[in-house]
């Protein structure tokens, strides 16, 4: 069986945690993880053309994935991640949450 391809999604407030989680997903679960651009320095892209470019590219990553892996530490899911979840649902992608949701 081929390894599941997942795109990691989550708030950049957890960028460092997402990098560690990505490593664990590959080593422990055998997933192929498509990672995002980790904004560890807090740079703001809102209102910037770069935000639109990154958003379009991230959706393409979702398109080529089997699933998305949502990093929802302490239950937090930001607006951009909510939009990515909706996009994944519309495209019949599996949604996997790091922490269980109610």
HUSULPE-V101905 format. One line per field, one symbol per residue. ss: DSSP state (H for helix, E for strand, - for the rest). A space follows every 10 residues. Layout:
ss: ???
This chain:
ss: ----EEEEEE -HHHHHHHHH HHHHHHHHH- -EEE------ --------HH HHHHHHHHHH HHH---EEEE E-HHH---HH HHHHHHHHHH ---EEEE--- --
